[in-house]
Amino acid sequence: MTLRVFTVTFLIVLFVGCSPKWQDVIQYGSIDKEDFHEILKVELRHGLIIVPIKLKGKTYRFLFDSGAPQSISEELQEEFNFKVVSSGNIKDTDNHRLKVNYVSVDTLHIGSIPFLDQTAFVTSFKSSPMISCLKLDGIIGSNLMRYCNWKIDYAKAELHLSNTTQALLKESSIKIPFRPDQQYDINIDLKIGSHTLQNLKVDYGSNGSLSLPNHVFNTLKQKQHFETFRESGTKQSGLFGKPTDLTREIAYADTLIIGNIEIHNVEFRSGGSGLIGHKILSRFIIIIDWENKFLFLEPVSSSENINDNFGFKAGYTLEKGIYIQSVTEFSDAALKGVIPDMKILRVDELDFTQNQTFCDFVNYMENSANEIIVHLQDQHEGSHTVSLKKSVPKK
């Protein structure tokens, strides 16, 4: 069950003014094995894939993220002191920018496969409250992924990596070309109605559905006459965890087409940069053929209620505690008087006025029932209690 009270997207856009240039150092690296097929059990958290990685004989938790470059935590850099090869600025999905160093990770093992001299940027994974709850040590990024072929199977919680696609493919798989960019992101086209949407990024670091730039979203709304719902408040989905004002629209497409595959009941949002996230990707077993630049898709059954949610997202700051960040109009939360900035005191048996934490909230909500009791405090009207049910907004 996908958690829908927050959204995480590890979109990284790079702005580099350094020597040697990022465009050069991201090309560094190699793989020290010629013939292999490795199968790893992975952990699925809130629609994200956490992979066990070995560095210097120790095991660490890395996010599998096709929408970002390779990264390691500040703690790993402090422990291992990898060679700095460049520096520059990165910008997260909420447009917050930070200067970082790029280092060369001399040997990193995924299963038994050694990846050598991989370029990674160094950052904190504790700045964002949500990301901190994942206890990440790094990111398996797109510049590392290009060295082999991958199979991602959500249903079995498995990740395959191989030097050939022959061990991964089924005859029924649908082949779709992709175009890598200079960051080695995977970009494909898809269709909603009669409109082709180009260069959308396949982003395993997003636990959302489909995010679109405003001008693309508005064109679809005008041409296809989608009913839209406004989400407003703040968001805190970027890597650096800084709250940002939020006003965007949500709509639902009856049919989205990738290749010749029809996907039904798809949520899409304005205000994005063109990302295809977990709520679409998890409907397939996907093989990434880096050698020939193809995706192979095998449809699998998915939840009929994948878009159901309570209608709010929550965040955390030291000043506010756990609070309502944003609310979607005509959702169950909106209809029952939930508004942004309300403080969350309790959810069912979880009591945040005692010792329970935001991470307790996050873990509980991942597997919550379809109905919850939420105790809220409003700075003007005092505290009150609401019973919320998962649903899709309806006008």
Secondary structure, DSSP 8 states (H G I E B T S, - for coil): ----S---B---EEE---SS-HHHHTT--EES-SS-EEEEE-EEETTEEEEEEEETTEEEEEEE-TTS--EEEHHHHHHH--EEEEEEEEE-TT--EEEEEEEEEEEEEETTEEEEEEEEEEE-SSSSHHHHHHT--EEE-HHHHTTSEEEEETTTTEEEEES-STTT--TT-EEEE-EE-TT--EEEEEEETTEEEEEEEE-TTB-SSEE--HHHHHHHHHHH---EEEEEEEE--STT---EEEEEEEEEEEEEEETTEEEEEEEEESSS-SEE-HHHHTTEEEEEETTTTEEEEEE----TTTT-B-SEEEEEETTTEEEEEEEETTSHHHHTT--TT-EEEEETTEETTTT--HHHHHHHHHT--SEEEEEEEETTTEEEEEEEE-B----
